[in-house]
Each structure stands twice: as structure tokens, then as C-alpha cells.
Amino acid sequence: MSEEFKAMIKALRTLGHVEEEVPLYRNGKPSKFVGKLQSRLGDDQVSMGLLHYNWKRTIGVDKINQAIRFVKGTDLDGAIIVGSTFSKSAIEQANRINLIEEKKIVLLDNEELFSKFHIE
């Protein structure tokens, strides 16, 4: 496990309970998520799958579309995608998905996540 991944998990724990085991698809096979964040949202329990792209390059629309497909195959409420940078079209696609789908996509860039929660 990379130091960056450990820092990401530490930062996400400030938002809720992080399970580092891979969530399963409904058919019982392991999903593509690296873990799951469970948090309370009002009276509801929310479960979000975690995807971490430790890349130097920009994350595009294809990864956003993959994430929503992964979510739909599970019992999760959405996905949190953490990466270095997101293309403008990827951000727009995540916003479109969040408007029309019941399942949600949250995009967090590494710097924003670590600086917001004072993680080094």
C-alpha cells in the first residue's frame, strides 16, 4: 500500500468509517473499488465505493462512466473518485450523472483532499 493511499484513507476517515476490503458486486465477485466509505447523512446511512487513481495524467470521462457502471453492479450509493486531476469534460459528466442518476459520483483531487484535512 503506497504512502499516498494511506494518507487518502486517513483523510477519508474524517468523513466516516472506511472499510479497506473490496466491496462485492451483487453476483458475489470482487468489485473494482479499493474500499468503501460509510457515513451518516441525516437519518440515512450512505455507502460510497472508493476508487483511487494514482496517476500523473488527467482522469477523463471514461473513468467517470466506468465508476457509475461499477456502482450500479453493487449495493453502494455512489463512488468517490480520488486522483491527481480531472478533465473539464469528466467534471461535467460527473455533474450530469449526479443530476439524473440516483447513484452519485464525488470527485476529489489529491491536493484538495490532503490540504482540506491537513494530511501530509
Residue pairs with C-beta under 8 A, 6 or more apart in sequence:
2 54
4 54
4 110
5 34
5 52
5 54
7 114
7 119
7 120
8 52
8 82
8 110
8 113
8 114
9 18
9 20
9 35
10 117
10 119
11 113
11 114
11 116
11 117
11 119
12 18
12 37
12 50
12 80
12 113
14 117
15 37
15 39
16 37
16 38
16 39
16 40
16 46
17 37
17 38
17 39
18 35
18 36
18 37
18 38
18 50
19 35
19 36
19 37
19 38
20 34
20 35
21 35
21 36
22 30
22 31
22 33
22 34
22 35
23 31
23 33
23 35
23 36
23 47
23 49
23 74
23 76
24 30
24 31
24 74
25 31
25 73
25 74
26 73
26 74
26 75
27 73
31 49
31 70
31 73
31 74
32 51
32 66
32 70
33 49
33 50
33 51
33 70
33 74
33 76
33 79
34 50
34 51
34 52
35 49
35 50
36 47
36 48
36 49
36 50
36 76
37 47
37 48
37 50
37 80
38 45
38 46
38 47
38 48
39 45
39 46
39 48
40 46
46 77
46 78
47 75
47 76
47 77
48 76
48 77
48 78
48 79
48 80
48 104
48 106
49 67
49 70
49 71
49 74
49 76
49 78
49 79
49 80
50 79
50 80
50 82
51 63
51 67
51 70
51 79
51 80
51 81
51 82
52 82
52 83
53 59
53 63
53 81
53 82
53 83
53 84
54 83
54 84
55 83
55 84
56 84
57 84
57 85
58 84
58 85
58 86
58 87
58 90
59 81
59 83
59 84
59 85
59 86
59 87
59 90
60 87
60 89
60 90
61 87
61 89
61 90
61 93
63 81
63 83
63 90
64 81
64 90
64 93
64 94
64 97
64 105
64 107
65 93
67 79
67 81
67 105
68 79
68 97
68 101
68 103
68 105
70 79
71 77
71 78
71 79
71 103
71 105
72 103
76 103
77 103
77 104
78 103
78 104
78 105
78 106
79 103
79 104
79 105
79 106
80 106
80 108
81 94
81 105
81 106
81 107
81 108
82 108
82 109
82 110
82 113
83 107
83 108
83 109
83 110
84 109
84 110
85 109
86 94
86 107
86 109
90 107
91 107
94 105
94 106
94 107
97 103
97 104
97 105
98 104
98 105
113 119
114 120
